[in-house]
């Protein structure tokens, strides 16, 4: 073998050794994080959409479903009634156990709905409202069910005062807040988007009206952080996609009030009269109530989301 070729092979081999050594050093310094990967789990037993999940006792419960087209039935053209058998909600309830990677079918929701709200508390899952067929307020329900996953049983609870379709529900401090969605007009006909906020007490089985959400919407997402409910996005104008508009609004709701001091109570009074005093080394001035969309953090409760309450505790949203 010519000397030149030998030298080329020697250089390539040395480069490979150096690359391997550097690679091992980088991996040692930056090991891959455990669990930061995707792996395939047992497939969901019934292909479906508009499913909502809730975790109770280390198991994941998947509930609802939008519906299905029966075999051999063609979807109707736009503007034509879908009839009683198109997009019938299956009202599914499945339990997923991540240990054995296993799905178990549970009893269906007693009254079949889709776009329901649900939240967990004290080992039970509470299911609120939902649509029986079309995504509308008049097609909603007032039903509330307490589902016991261990006993696989349902108990009817105190119904909501108004039909609700596509609201959200979150639990804070042992109370469940059902917010937004679609509801019928007072005569029971038609549909409007609502910001209604109702608090359900599972222990007492009672409902209480709370401060409504400033931006009425449906199909929103929500979560709880540090005792505050955050409502994110959603639809305004209507419930169905062709007639609605998606929004980027995020609003924070302080469900449980913090204790107020004498000073903050005085500040709350200023809020009620439209004035808040800002005190600092540089400034001693009085400002008027903020306009819509303004964050005014010096009042007793931070008001992220534009609405000022007329109670002694100040802002609620």
C-alpha positions in Angstrom: 0.0 0.0 0.0 1.5 3.4 -1.0 2.7 5.6 1.8 0.2 8.4 0.9 -2.8 6.1 1.3 -1.5 4.8 4.6 -1.2 8.3 5.9 -4.8 9.1 4.7 -6.2 6.1 6.6 -4.2 7.0 9.7 -5.6 10.6 9.7 -9.2 9.3 9.2 -8.9 6.8 12.0 -7.5 9.4 14.3 -10.4 11.8 13.5 -12.9 9.0 14.2 -11.3 8.3 17.6 -11.4 12.0 18.5 -15.0 12.3 17.4 -16.1 9.4 19.5 -14.2 10.7 22.5 -15.8 14.1 22.2 -19.3 12.6 21.7 -18.9 10.5 24.8 -17.8 13.5 26.8 -20.8 15.6 25.6 -23.2 12.8 26.5 -21.6 12.5 29.9 -22.0 16.2 30.5 -25.5 16.4 29.1 -27.3 13.1 29.7 -30.7 12.7 28.0 -33.5 13.6 30.5 -35.4 10.6 31.7 -38.9 10.3 30.4 -38.5 13.0 27.7 -39.6 10.7 24.9 -42.8 9.5 23.3 -43.8 5.9 23.4 -46.9 4.1 22.1 -49.6 3.2 24.7 -52.6 0.9 24.3 -54.9 2.5 21.7 -58.3 4.0 22.7 -60.9 1.3 22.3 -63.3 3.4 20.2 -62.2 6.0 17.7 -63.7 9.3 18.7 -63.3 13.1 19.1 -64.3 15.8 21.6 -63.2 13.5 24.4 -62.3 15.1 27.8 -60.0 13.7 30.4 -59.9 13.8 34.2 -57.4 12.1 36.6 -58.7 10.4 39.8 -56.7 8.0 42.0 -53.8 7.6 39.6 -56.1 6.6 36.7 -57.2 8.6 33.7 -60.9 8.8 32.8 -61.8 9.7 29.3 -65.4 10.9 28.9 -67.8 12.0 26.2 -67.3 12.0 22.5 -69.0 14.1 19.8 -70.7 11.3 17.9 -70.7 9.2 14.9 -72.2 8.7 11.5 -74.1 5.4 11.4 -72.9 2.9 8.8 -74.4 3.6 5.4 -75.7 7.1 6.3 -74.3 10.0 4.3 -73.8 13.4 6.0 -76.5 15.9 5.0 -75.6 18.9 2.9 -75.0 22.2 4.7 -78.1 23.9 6.0 -80.1 20.7 6.2 -81.1 19.3 9.6 -78.9 16.5 10.7 -81.8 14.6 12.2 -81.9 12.5 15.3 -79.2 9.9 14.3 -76.4 11.9 12.9 -73.7 12.8 15.3 -75.4 11.1 18.2 -73.2 11.5 21.3 -71.9 8.1 22.5 -71.5 9.4 26.2 -68.4 7.1 26.6 -66.5 6.6 29.8 -63.3 4.7 29.8 -60.7 4.2 32.5 -57.0 4.1 31.6 -54.6 2.4 34.0 -51.0 3.4 33.1 -49.5 0.6 35.1 -50.7 -2.4 33.0 -51.4 0.0 30.1 -55.0 -1.1 30.0 -58.4 0.4 29.1 -61.6 -0.5 31.0 -65.0 0.5 29.8 -67.2 2.1 32.4 -70.9 2.8 32.4 -72.0 5.6 30.0 -73.2 9.0 31.1 -76.9 8.4 32.0 -78.1 11.1 29.6 -76.0 11.1 26.4 -74.3 14.5 25.8 -71.2 16.0 24.2 -69.3 19.1 25.0 -70.0 18.7 28.7 -67.8 20.2 31.5 -66.2 18.0 34.2 -64.0 18.3 37.2 -62.8 15.9 39.9 -63.2 16.3 43.7 -62.7 13.9 46.6 -62.4 10.8 44.4 -65.5 11.6 42.3 -66.0 13.1 38.9 -68.7 15.7 38.4 -70.2 16.1 34.9 -72.1 19.3 34.1 -74.5 20.0 31.3 -73.5 19.3 27.7 -75.3 19.2 24.3 -77.7 16.5 23.4 -77.4 17.0 19.7 -76.4 20.3 18.0 -73.9 22.7 19.6 -76.4 25.1 21.0 -77.8 26.6 24.2 -81.4 25.3 23.6 -79.9 21.8 22.9 -78.0 21.8 26.2 -79.0 20.2 29.5 -79.0 21.3 33.2 -78.0 17.8 34.4 -75.3 17.3 37.0 -73.9 13.8 37.6 -71.6 12.6 40.3 -69.6 9.6 39.0 -67.9 7.2 41.4 -65.1 5.5 39.4 -64.6 2.7 42.0 -68.3 1.8 42.2 -68.9 2.6 38.6 -72.1 4.4 39.5 -73.8 7.7 39.0 -75.8 9.9 41.3 -78.0 12.8 40.1 -77.0 16.1 41.8 -78.8 19.4 42.0 -79.2 20.6 38.4 -77.9 23.9 37.1 -80.4 26.8 36.8 -79.8 27.2 33.1 -78.9 24.8 30.3 -75.2 24.9 29.5 -73.3 23.5 26.5 -69.5 23.7 26.1 -68.7 25.4 29.4 -65.6 24.7 31.4 -65.4 23.5 35.0 -62.5 23.8 37.6 -62.3 22.9 41.3 -60.8 25.3 43.8 -61.0 24.8 47.6 -63.6 22.1 47.4 -66.0 24.1 45.2 -66.4 23.6 41.4 -66.9 26.6 39.2 -68.8 26.1 35.9 -68.0 29.0 33.6 -69.0 30.2 30.2 -70.5 28.1 27.4 -73.7 28.4 25.4 -77.1 28.9 27.0 -80.7 29.6 25.7 -82.5 32.9 25.9 -85.0 33.4 28.7 -87.8 32.1 26.6 -85.9 28.8 26.1 -85.4 29.4 22.4 -82.2 30.4 20.5 -78.6 30.5 21.7 -76.3 33.0 23.2 -72.7 32.9 24.3 -72.4 33.4 28.0 -69.9 34.3 30.7 -72.1 32.9 33.4 -70.1 31.7 36.5 -71.8 29.4 38.9 -70.2 27.7 41.9 -71.2 24.2 42.9 -70.7 22.9 46.4 -70.5 19.0 46.1 -70.8 18.6 49.9 -73.9 20.7 50.3 -75.2 19.9 46.8 -76.0 23.6 46.2 -75.4 26.3 43.6 -74.3 29.9 44.0 -74.1 32.6 41.3 -70.6 34.2 41.2 -69.1 37.1 39.3 -69.5 36.4 35.5 -66.6 36.1 33.2 -65.9 39.4 31.5 -65.5 37.9 28.0 -68.4 35.6 27.2 -67.2 32.5 25.3 -67.5 28.8 24.7 -65.1 26.1 23.7 -62.4 27.6 26.0 -59.7 25.9 27.9 -59.0 26.4 31.6 -56.7 25.4 34.4 -55.9 26.2 38.1 -52.7 27.7 39.4 -52.2 28.7 43.0 -56.0 28.8 43.6 -56.7 31.0 40.6 -58.7 29.9 37.5 -57.3 30.8 34.2 -59.6 30.7 31.2 -57.8 30.7 27.9 -59.0 31.2 24.3 -62.4 30.0 23.1 -65.1 31.0 20.7 -67.3 34.1 20.7 -70.3 34.9 18.6 -71.7 31.4 18.4 -70.8 27.7 19.0 -70.4 26.4 15.5 -67.2 27.1 13.5 -68.7 28.8 10.4 -70.4 31.4 12.5 -67.9 32.1 15.3 -64.6 33.7 15.9 -61.7 32.3 18.0 -60.1 34.6 20.6 -56.8 34.9 22.3 -58.2 36.3 25.6 -56.8 35.0 28.9 -58.7 35.9 32.0 -57.8 35.1 35.7 -60.4 34.5 38.3 -59.6 34.6 42.0 -62.2 32.1 43.3 -61.1 32.3 47.0 -60.5 35.8 48.3 -57.5 36.5 50.4 -58.1 38.2 53.8 -58.2 42.0 53.5 -56.5 44.4 55.9 -57.9 47.7 57.1 -55.7 49.4 54.5 -56.8 47.2 51.6 -60.5 47.6 52.6 -60.0 51.3 52.3 -58.5 50.8 48.9 -61.5 48.7 48.0 -63.8 51.5 48.8 -61.7 53.7 46.5 -62.3 51.1 43.8 -66.0 51.2 44.3 -66.0 55.0 43.9 -63.8 54.9 40.9 -60.6 56.0 42.6 -57.4 54.3 43.7 -54.5 56.1 45.5 -51.0 55.2 44.3 -48.4 56.0 47.1 -44.7 56.0 46.5 -41.6 58.1 47.3 -42.0 60.0 44.0 -45.8 60.2 43.7 -48.8 61.0 45.8 -51.6 61.2 43.3 -55.2 59.9 42.8 -56.1 58.1 39.6 -59.4 57.4 38.1 -60.8 53.9 37.6 -59.0 52.2 34.7 -60.6 51.8 31.3 -61.5 48.4 29.9 -58.4 46.2 29.3 -56.2 48.0 31.8 -54.4 46.2 34.6 -54.5 48.2 37.8 -52.4 46.3 40.3 -52.6 48.7 43.2 -56.2 47.9 44.0 -56.7 45.2 46.7 -57.1 42.3 44.3 -55.2 42.3 41.0 -57.7 42.7 38.2 -56.2 41.1 35.1 -59.3 40.8 33.1 -61.1 44.2 32.8 -64.1 43.9 35.2 -64.4 45.8 38.4 -66.8 44.4 41.1 -69.0 46.6 43.3 -68.2 44.5 46.5 -66.1 45.5 49.4 -63.4 43.0 48.3 -62.6 44.8 45.1 -61.9 43.1 41.8 -63.0 39.5 41.1 -61.8 39.0 37.6 
